[in-house]
Amino acid sequence: MNELKVGDIVYLNSDDRIEMTVVWIDEYKTATCAYFNSLTHIFERVQFPINALTKVG
């Protein structure tokens, strides 16, 4: 199982170009992640099942 915690840096298993920070993990094993969008210059939040993410390092 993919053991993630808040504050971990992760990337999508399908695309390792964008690194995100885990900001929340709910009871359904869904991780809310934040990343900086360099095109819009704002931070954005996205949600993924934790098994779709890999911890950096």
mmJSON file of the N, C-alpha and C atoms, coordinates in Angstrom:
{"data_MODEL":{"atom_site":{
"group_PDB":["ATOM","ATOM","ATOM","ATOM","ATOM","ATOM","ATOM","ATOM","ATOM","ATOM","ATOM","ATOM","ATOM","ATOM","ATOM","ATOM","ATOM","ATOM","ATOM","ATOM","ATOM","ATOM","ATOM","ATOM","ATOM","ATOM","ATOM","ATOM","ATOM","ATOM","ATOM","ATOM","ATOM","ATOM","ATOM","ATOM","ATOM","ATOM","ATOM","ATOM","ATOM","ATOM","ATOM","ATOM","ATOM","ATOM","ATOM","ATOM","ATOM","ATOM","ATOM","ATOM","ATOM","ATOM","ATOM","ATOM","ATOM","ATOM","ATOM","ATOM","ATOM","ATOM","ATOM","ATOM","ATOM","ATOM","ATOM","ATOM","ATOM","ATOM","ATOM","ATOM","ATOM","ATOM","ATOM","ATOM","ATOM","ATOM","ATOM","ATOM","ATOM","ATOM","ATOM","ATOM","ATOM","ATOM","ATOM","ATOM","ATOM","ATOM","ATOM","ATOM","ATOM","ATOM","ATOM","ATOM","ATOM","ATOM","ATOM","ATOM","ATOM","ATOM","ATOM","ATOM","ATOM","ATOM","ATOM","ATOM","ATOM","ATOM","ATOM","ATOM","ATOM","ATOM","ATOM","ATOM","ATOM","ATOM","ATOM","ATOM","ATOM","ATOM","ATOM","ATOM","ATOM","ATOM","ATOM","ATOM","ATOM","ATOM","ATOM","ATOM","ATOM","ATOM","ATOM","ATOM","ATOM","ATOM","ATOM","ATOM","ATOM","ATOM","ATOM","ATOM","ATOM","ATOM","ATOM","ATOM","ATOM","ATOM","ATOM","ATOM","ATOM","ATOM","ATOM","ATOM","ATOM","ATOM","ATOM","ATOM","ATOM","ATOM","ATOM","ATOM","ATOM","ATOM","ATOM","ATOM","ATOM","ATOM","ATOM"],
"id":[1,2,3,4,5,6,7,8,9,10,11,12,13,14,15,16,17,18,19,20,21,22,23,24,25,26,27,28,29,30,31,32,33,34,35,36,37,38,39,40,41,42,43,44,45,46,47,48,49,50,51,52,53,54,55,56,57,58,59,60,61,62,63,64,65,66,67,68,69,70,71,72,73,74,75,76,77,78,79,80,81,82,83,84,85,86,87,88,89,90,91,92,93,94,95,96,97,98,99,100,101,102,103,104,105,106,107,108,109,110,111,112,113,114,115,116,117,118,119,120,121,122,123,124,125,126,127,128,129,130,131,132,133,134,135,136,137,138,139,140,141,142,143,144,145,146,147,148,149,150,151,152,153,154,155,156,157,158,159,160,161,162,163,164,165,166,167,168,169,170,171],
"type_symbol":["N","C","C","N","C","C","N","C","C","N","C","C","N","C","C","N","C","C","N","C","C","N","C","C","N","C","C","N","C","C","N","C","C","N","C","C","N","C","C","N","C","C","N","C","C","N","C","C","N","C","C","N","C","C","N","C","C","N","C","C","N","C","C","N","C","C","N","C","C","N","C","C","N","C","C","N","C","C","N","C","C","N","C","C","N","C","C","N","C","C","N","C","C","N","C","C","N","C","C","N","C","C","N","C","C","N","C","C","N","C","C","N","C","C","N","C","C","N","C","C","N","C","C","N","C","C","N","C","C","N","C","C","N","C","C","N","C","C","N","C","C","N","C","C","N","C","C","N","C","C","N","C","C","N","C","C","N","C","C","N","C","C","N","C","C","N","C","C","N","C","C"],
"label_atom_id":["N","CA","C","N","CA","C","N","CA","C","N","CA","C","N","CA","C","N","CA","C","N","CA","C","N","CA","C","N","CA","C","N","CA","C","N","CA","C","N","CA","C","N","CA","C","N","CA","C","N","CA","C","N","CA","C","N","CA","C","N","CA","C","N","CA","C","N","CA","C","N","CA","C","N","CA","C","N","CA","C","N","CA","C","N","CA","C","N","CA","C","N","CA","C","N","CA","C","N","CA","C","N","CA","C","N","CA","C","N","CA","C","N","CA","C","N","CA","C","N","CA","C","N","CA","C","N","CA","C","N","CA","C","N","CA","C","N","CA","C","N","CA","C","N","CA","C","N","CA","C","N","CA","C","N","CA","C","N","CA","C","N","CA","C","N","CA","C","N","CA","C","N","CA","C","N","CA","C","N","CA","C","N","CA","C","N","CA","C","N","CA","C","N","CA","C","N","CA","C"],
"label_alt_id":[null,null,null,null,null,null,null,null,null,null,null,null,null,null,null,null,null,null,null,null,null,null,null,null,null,null,null,null,null,null,null,null,null,null,null,null,null,null,null,null,null,null,null,null,null,null,null,null,null,null,null,null,null,null,null,null,null,null,null,null,null,null,null,null,null,null,null,null,null,null,null,null,null,null,null,null,null,null,null,null,null,null,null,null,null,null,null,null,null,null,null,null,null,null,null,null,null,null,null,null,null,null,null,null,null,null,null,null,null,null,null,null,null,null,null,null,null,null,null,null,null,null,null,null,null,null,null,null,null,null,null,null,null,null,null,null,null,null,null,null,null,null,null,null,null,null,null,null,null,null,null,null,null,null,null,null,null,null,null,null,null,null,null,null,null,null,null,null,null,null,null],
"label_comp_id":["MET","MET","MET","ASN","ASN","ASN","GLU","GLU","GLU","LEU","LEU","LEU","LYS","LYS","LYS","VAL","VAL","VAL","GLY","GLY","GLY","ASP","ASP","ASP","ILE","ILE","ILE","VAL","VAL","VAL","TYR","TYR","TYR","LEU","LEU","LEU","ASN","ASN","ASN","SER","SER","SER","ASP","ASP","ASP","ASP","ASP","ASP","ARG","ARG","ARG","ILE","ILE","ILE","GLU","GLU","GLU","MET","MET","MET","THR","THR","THR","VAL","VAL","VAL","VAL","VAL","VAL","TRP","TRP","TRP","ILE","ILE","ILE","ASP","ASP","ASP","GLU","GLU","GLU","TYR","TYR","TYR","LYS","LYS","LYS","THR","THR","THR","ALA","ALA","ALA","THR","THR","THR","CYS","CYS","CYS","ALA","ALA","ALA","TYR","TYR","TYR","PHE","PHE","PHE","ASN","ASN","ASN","SER","SER","SER","LEU","LEU","LEU","THR","THR","THR","HIS","HIS","HIS","ILE","ILE","ILE","PHE","PHE","PHE","GLU","GLU","GLU","ARG","ARG","ARG","VAL","VAL","VAL","GLN","GLN","GLN","PHE","PHE","PHE","PRO","PRO","PRO","ILE","ILE","ILE","ASN","ASN","ASN","ALA","ALA","ALA","LEU","LEU","LEU","THR","THR","THR","LYS","LYS","LYS","VAL","VAL","VAL","GLY","GLY","GLY"],
"label_asym_id":["A","A","A","A","A","A","A","A","A","A","A","A","A","A","A","A","A","A","A","A","A","A","A","A","A","A","A","A","A","A","A","A","A","A","A","A","A","A","A","A","A","A","A","A","A","A","A","A","A","A","A","A","A","A","A","A","A","A","A","A","A","A","A","A","A","A","A","A","A","A","A","A","A","A","A","A","A","A","A","A","A","A","A","A","A","A","A","A","A","A","A","A","A","A","A","A","A","A","A","A","A","A","A","A","A","A","A","A","A","A","A","A","A","A","A","A","A","A","A","A","A","A","A","A","A","A","A","A","A","A","A","A","A","A","A","A","A","A","A","A","A","A","A","A","A","A","A","A","A","A","A","A","A","A","A","A","A","A","A","A","A","A","A","A","A","A","A","A","A","A","A"],
"label_entity_id":["1","1","1","1","1","1","1","1","1","1","1","1","1","1","1","1","1","1","1","1","1","1","1","1","1","1","1","1","1","1","1","1","1","1","1","1","1","1","1","1","1","1","1","1","1","1","1","1","1","1","1","1","1","1","1","1","1","1","1","1","1","1","1","1","1","1","1","1","1","1","1","1","1","1","1","1","1","1","1","1","1","1","1","1","1","1","1","1","1","1","1","1","1","1","1","1","1","1","1","1","1","1","1","1","1","1","1","1","1","1","1","1","1","1","1","1","1","1","1","1","1","1","1","1","1","1","1","1","1","1","1","1","1","1","1","1","1","1","1","1","1","1","1","1","1","1","1","1","1","1","1","1","1","1","1","1","1","1","1","1","1","1","1","1","1","1","1","1","1","1","1"],
"label_seq_id":[1,1,1,2,2,2,3,3,3,4,4,4,5,5,5,6,6,6,7,7,7,8,8,8,9,9,9,10,10,10,11,11,11,12,12,12,13,13,13,14,14,14,15,15,15,16,16,16,17,17,17,18,18,18,19,19,19,20,20,20,21,21,21,22,22,22,23,23,23,24,24,24,25,25,25,26,26,26,27,27,27,28,28,28,29,29,29,30,30,30,31,31,31,32,32,32,33,33,33,34,34,34,35,35,35,36,36,36,37,37,37,38,38,38,39,39,39,40,40,40,41,41,41,42,42,42,43,43,43,44,44,44,45,45,45,46,46,46,47,47,47,48,48,48,49,49,49,50,50,50,51,51,51,52,52,52,53,53,53,54,54,54,55,55,55,56,56,56,57,57,57],
"pdbx_PDB_ins_code":[null,null,null,null,null,null,null,null,null,null,null,null,null,null,null,null,null,null,null,null,null,null,null,null,null,null,null,null,null,null,null,null,null,null,null,null,null,null,null,null,null,null,null,null,null,null,null,null,null,null,null,null,null,null,null,null,null,null,null,null,null,null,null,null,null,null,null,null,null,null,null,null,null,null,null,null,null,null,null,null,null,null,null,null,null,null,null,null,null,null,null,null,null,null,null,null,null,null,null,null,null,null,null,null,null,null,null,null,null,null,null,null,null,null,null,null,null,null,null,null,null,null,null,null,null,null,null,null,null,null,null,null,null,null,null,null,null,null,null,null,null,null,null,null,null,null,null,null,null,null,null,null,null,null,null,null,null,null,null,null,null,null,null,null,null,null,null,null,null,null,null],
"Cartn_x":[0.839,0.0,0.88,0.41,1.123,0.895,1.869,1.72,2.124,1.136,1.383,0.893,1.491,1.03,1.052,0.368,0.314,1.736,2.046,3.367,4.282,3.917,4.727,4.676,5.786,5.859,5.61,4.664,4.256,4.15,4.047,3.725,2.76,2.07,1.148,1.928,1.437,2.081,2.135,1.138,1.067,1.854,2.29,3.014,3.876,5.183,6.071,6.652,6.104,6.638,6.174,5.029,4.485,4.537,5.284,5.349,4.327,3.667,2.61,2.851,2.258,2.338,0.993,1.009,-0.222,-0.656,-1.889,-2.396,-3.531,-4.085,-5.186,-5.369,-5.666,-6.041,-7.322,-8.374,-9.658,-9.832,-10.967,-11.243,-11.456,-11.643,-11.842,-10.544,-9.416,-8.085,-7.939,-8.506,-8.335,-7.411,-6.385,-5.435,-5.752,-5.81,-5.905,-4.489,-4.079,-2.715,-2.748,-1.692,-1.562,-0.294,-0.375,0.795,0.683,1.815,1.838,1.723,0.699,0.491,1.287,2.341,3.216,2.585,1.518,0.837,-0.094,-0.809,-1.753,-1.175,-0.032,0.644,-0.205,-0.932,-1.697,-1.485,-1.712,-1.691,-3.04,-3.018,-4.247,-4.295,-5.525,-5.735,-6.397,-5.944,-6.522,-6.644,-7.556,-7.75,-7.483,-6.815,-6.506,-6.626,-6.958,-6.836,-5.349,-5.044,-3.629,-2.864,-3.56,-2.837,-2.445,-2.866,-2.466,-1.245,-0.723,0.385,1.611,2.781,4.04,4.804,5.36,6.143,7.484,7.894,9.171,10.294,11.35,12.529,12.439],
"Cartn_y":[-1.191,0.0,1.25,2.276,3.537,4.375,4.426,5.163,6.618,7.486,8.913,9.645,10.805,11.66,13.11,13.954,15.375,15.935,16.689,17.286,16.542,15.311,14.54,15.165,15.088,15.524,14.291,14.402,13.256,13.651,12.632,12.84,11.756,11.987,10.991,9.822,8.623,7.446,7.55,8.174,8.266,9.443,10.382,11.56,12.119,11.935,12.355,13.758,14.538,15.881,16.92,16.715,17.704,17.148,17.832,17.44,18.25,17.587,18.21,17.911,18.715,18.501,18.009,16.934,16.41,17.358,17.874,18.789,18.181,17.066,16.439,15.018,14.084,12.721,12.403,12.064,11.808,10.331,10.017,8.647,7.676,8.19,7.335,7.102,7.466,7.307,8.125,9.326,10.287,11.392,11.7,12.736,14.028,15.12,16.441,16.992,17.394,17.875,19.303,20.044,21.412,21.511,22.326,22.586,23.99,24.528,25.863,25.745,26.374,26.374,27.54,27.223,28.273,29.053,28.532,29.267,30.34,30.028,30.984,31.711,31.254,31.834,31.782,30.684,30.471,29.035,28.839,27.486,26.838,25.578,24.847,23.586,23.126,21.881,20.863,19.626,18.516,17.316,16.396,15.199,13.951,12.99,11.712,10.602,9.383,8.237,8.061,7.709,7.636,6.574,5.573,4.554,5.055,6.261,6.858,7.756,7.861,8.762,7.996,8.569,8.009,9.108,8.758,9.695,9.951,11.219,11.585,11.165,10.624,10.263,8.951],
"Cartn_z":[0.0,0.0,0.0,-0.639,-0.775,0.481,1.381,2.633,2.437,2.345,2.186,3.416,3.671,4.761,4.292,5.015,4.678,4.679,3.645,3.502,2.549,2.188,1.243,-0.149,-0.855,-2.247,-3.109,-4.038,-4.851,-6.319,-7.165,-8.575,-9.005,-10.106,-10.646,-11.219,-11.016,-11.602,-13.12,-13.718,-15.178,-15.761,-14.912,-15.407,-14.286,-14.379,-13.292,-13.479,-14.405,-14.665,-13.652,-13.014,-12.08,-10.662,-9.803,-8.404,-7.621,-6.678,-5.884,-4.412,-3.543,-2.107,-1.6,-0.813,-0.221,0.896,0.82,1.842,2.665,2.21,2.936,2.434,3.334,2.964,3.717,2.978,3.636,3.978,4.588,5.043,3.892,2.693,1.518,0.754,1.372,0.768,-0.512,-0.477,-1.56,-1.056,-1.828,-1.44,-2.185,-1.431,-2.038,-2.094,-3.283,-3.498,-4.026,-3.733,-4.236,-5.077,-6.12,-6.961,-7.529,-7.969,-8.554,-10.063,-10.625,-12.068,-12.651,-13.387,-13.92,-15.071,-15.656,-16.728,-16.179,-15.093,-14.508,-13.298,-12.802,-11.64,-10.375,-10.208,-8.979,-8.498,-7.202,-6.659,-6.931,-7.295,-7.58,-6.737,-6.472,-5.732,-6.636,-6.503,-7.256,-6.325,-6.655,-5.839,-6.66,-6.016,-6.65,-5.617,-6.049,-5.143,-4.804,-3.557,-3.178,-3.96,-4.484,-5.256,-6.647,-7.029,-8.309,-8.15,-6.908,-6.614,-6.137,-6.411,-5.929,-5.209,-4.063,-3.276,-3.965,-4.017,-4.623,-3.677,-4.259,-3.463,-2.917],
"occupancy":[1.0,1.0,1.0,1.0,1.0,1.0,1.0,1.0,1.0,1.0,1.0,1.0,1.0,1.0,1.0,1.0,1.0,1.0,1.0,1.0,1.0,1.0,1.0,1.0,1.0,1.0,1.0,1.0,1.0,1.0,1.0,1.0,1.0,1.0,1.0,1.0,1.0,1.0,1.0,1.0,1.0,1.0,1.0,1.0,1.0,1.0,1.0,1.0,1.0,1.0,1.0,1.0,1.0,1.0,1.0,1.0,1.0,1.0,1.0,1.0,1.0,1.0,1.0,1.0,1.0,1.0,1.0,1.0,1.0,1.0,1.0,1.0,1.0,1.0,1.0,1.0,1.0,1.0,1.0,1.0,1.0,1.0,1.0,1.0,1.0,1.0,1.0,1.0,1.0,1.0,1.0,1.0,1.0,1.0,1.0,1.0,1.0,1.0,1.0,1.0,1.0,1.0,1.0,1.0,1.0,1.0,1.0,1.0,1.0,1.0,1.0,1.0,1.0,1.0,1.0,1.0,1.0,1.0,1.0,1.0,1.0,1.0,1.0,1.0,1.0,1.0,1.0,1.0,1.0,1.0,1.0,1.0,1.0,1.0,1.0,1.0,1.0,1.0,1.0,1.0,1.0,1.0,1.0,1.0,1.0,1.0,1.0,1.0,1.0,1.0,1.0,1.0,1.0,1.0,1.0,1.0,1.0,1.0,1.0,1.0,1.0,1.0,1.0,1.0,1.0,1.0,1.0,1.0,1.0,1.0,1.0],
"B_iso_or_equiv":[0.0,0.0,0.0,0.0,0.0,0.0,0.0,0.0,0.0,0.0,0.0,0.0,0.0,0.0,0.0,0.0,0.0,0.0,0.0,0.0,0.0,0.0,0.0,0.0,0.0,0.0,0.0,0.0,0.0,0.0,0.0,0.0,0.0,0.0,0.0,0.0,0.0,0.0,0.0,0.0,0.0,0.0,0.0,0.0,0.0,0.0,0.0,0.0,0.0,0.0,0.0,0.0,0.0,0.0,0.0,0.0,0.0,0.0,0.0,0.0,0.0,0.0,0.0,0.0,0.0,0.0,0.0,0.0,0.0,0.0,0.0,0.0,0.0,0.0,0.0,0.0,0.0,0.0,0.0,0.0,0.0,0.0,0.0,0.0,0.0,0.0,0.0,0.0,0.0,0.0,0.0,0.0,0.0,0.0,0.0,0.0,0.0,0.0,0.0,0.0,0.0,0.0,0.0,0.0,0.0,0.0,0.0,0.0,0.0,0.0,0.0,0.0,0.0,0.0,0.0,0.0,0.0,0.0,0.0,0.0,0.0,0.0,0.0,0.0,0.0,0.0,0.0,0.0,0.0,0.0,0.0,0.0,0.0,0.0,0.0,0.0,0.0,0.0,0.0,0.0,0.0,0.0,0.0,0.0,0.0,0.0,0.0,0.0,0.0,0.0,0.0,0.0,0.0,0.0,0.0,0.0,0.0,0.0,0.0,0.0,0.0,0.0,0.0,0.0,0.0,0.0,0.0,0.0,0.0,0.0,0.0],
"pdbx_formal_charge":[null,null,null,null,null,null,null,null,null,null,null,null,null,null,null,null,null,null,null,null,null,null,null,null,null,null,null,null,null,null,null,null,null,null,null,null,null,null,null,null,null,null,null,null,null,null,null,null,null,null,null,null,null,null,null,null,null,null,null,null,null,null,null,null,null,null,null,null,null,null,null,null,null,null,null,null,null,null,null,null,null,null,null,null,null,null,null,null,null,null,null,null,null,null,null,null,null,null,null,null,null,null,null,null,null,null,null,null,null,null,null,null,null,null,null,null,null,null,null,null,null,null,null,null,null,null,null,null,null,null,null,null,null,null,null,null,null,null,null,null,null,null,null,null,null,null,null,null,null,null,null,null,null,null,null,null,null,null,null,null,null,null,null,null,null,null,null,null,null,null,null],
"auth_seq_id":[1,1,1,2,2,2,3,3,3,4,4,4,5,5,5,6,6,6,7,7,7,8,8,8,9,9,9,10,10,10,11,11,11,12,12,12,13,13,13,14,14,14,15,15,15,16,16,16,17,17,17,18,18,18,19,19,19,20,20,20,21,21,21,22,22,22,23,23,23,24,24,24,25,25,25,26,26,26,27,27,27,28,28,28,29,29,29,30,30,30,31,31,31,32,32,32,33,33,33,34,34,34,35,35,35,36,36,36,37,37,37,38,38,38,39,39,39,40,40,40,41,41,41,42,42,42,43,43,43,44,44,44,45,45,45,46,46,46,47,47,47,48,48,48,49,49,49,50,50,50,51,51,51,52,52,52,53,53,53,54,54,54,55,55,55,56,56,56,57,57,57],
"auth_comp_id":["MET","MET","MET","ASN","ASN","ASN","GLU","GLU","GLU","LEU","LEU","LEU","LYS","LYS","LYS","VAL","VAL","VAL","GLY","GLY","GLY","ASP","ASP","ASP","ILE","ILE","ILE","VAL","VAL","VAL","TYR","TYR","TYR","LEU","LEU","LEU","ASN","ASN","ASN","SER","SER","SER","ASP","ASP","ASP","ASP","ASP","ASP","ARG","ARG","ARG","ILE","ILE","ILE","GLU","GLU","GLU","MET","MET","MET","THR","THR","THR","VAL","VAL","VAL","VAL","VAL","VAL","TRP","TRP","TRP","ILE","ILE","ILE","ASP","ASP","ASP","GLU","GLU","GLU","TYR","TYR","TYR","LYS","LYS","LYS","THR","THR","THR","ALA","ALA","ALA","THR","THR","THR","CYS","CYS","CYS","ALA","ALA","ALA","TYR","TYR","TYR","PHE","PHE","PHE","ASN","ASN","ASN","SER","SER","SER","LEU","LEU","LEU","THR","THR","THR","HIS","HIS","HIS","ILE","ILE","ILE","PHE","PHE","PHE","GLU","GLU","GLU","ARG","ARG","ARG","VAL","VAL","VAL","GLN","GLN","GLN","PHE","PHE","PHE","PRO","PRO","PRO","ILE","ILE","ILE","ASN","ASN","ASN","ALA","ALA","ALA","LEU","LEU","LEU","THR","THR","THR","LYS","LYS","LYS","VAL","VAL","VAL","GLY","GLY","GLY"],
"auth_asym_id":["A","A","A","A","A","A","A","A","A","A","A","A","A","A","A","A","A","A","A","A","A","A","A","A","A","A","A","A","A","A","A","A","A","A","A","A","A","A","A","A","A","A","A","A","A","A","A","A","A","A","A","A","A","A","A","A","A","A","A","A","A","A","A","A","A","A","A","A","A","A","A","A","A","A","A","A","A","A","A","A","A","A","A","A","A","A","A","A","A","A","A","A","A","A","A","A","A","A","A","A","A","A","A","A","A","A","A","A","A","A","A","A","A","A","A","A","A","A","A","A","A","A","A","A","A","A","A","A","A","A","A","A","A","A","A","A","A","A","A","A","A","A","A","A","A","A","A","A","A","A","A","A","A","A","A","A","A","A","A","A","A","A","A","A","A","A","A","A","A","A","A"],
"auth_atom_id":["N","CA","C","N","CA","C","N","CA","C","N","CA","C","N","CA","C","N","CA","C","N","CA","C","N","CA","C","N","CA","C","N","CA","C","N","CA","C","N","CA","C","N","CA","C","N","CA","C","N","CA","C","N","CA","C","N","CA","C","N","CA","C","N","CA","C","N","CA","C","N","CA","C","N","CA","C","N","CA","C","N","CA","C","N","CA","C","N","CA","C","N","CA","C","N","CA","C","N","CA","C","N","CA","C","N","CA","C","N","CA","C","N","CA","C","N","CA","C","N","CA","C","N","CA","C","N","CA","C","N","CA","C","N","CA","C","N","CA","C","N","CA","C","N","CA","C","N","CA","C","N","CA","C","N","CA","C","N","CA","C","N","CA","C","N","CA","C","N","CA","C","N","CA","C","N","CA","C","N","CA","C","N","CA","C","N","CA","C","N","CA","C","N","CA","C","N","CA","C"],
"pdbx_PDB_model_num":[1,1,1,1,1,1,1,1,1,1,1,1,1,1,1,1,1,1,1,1,1,1,1,1,1,1,1,1,1,1,1,1,1,1,1,1,1,1,1,1,1,1,1,1,1,1,1,1,1,1,1,1,1,1,1,1,1,1,1,1,1,1,1,1,1,1,1,1,1,1,1,1,1,1,1,1,1,1,1,1,1,1,1,1,1,1,1,1,1,1,1,1,1,1,1,1,1,1,1,1,1,1,1,1,1,1,1,1,1,1,1,1,1,1,1,1,1,1,1,1,1,1,1,1,1,1,1,1,1,1,1,1,1,1,1,1,1,1,1,1,1,1,1,1,1,1,1,1,1,1,1,1,1,1,1,1,1,1,1,1,1,1,1,1,1,1,1,1,1,1,1]
}}}
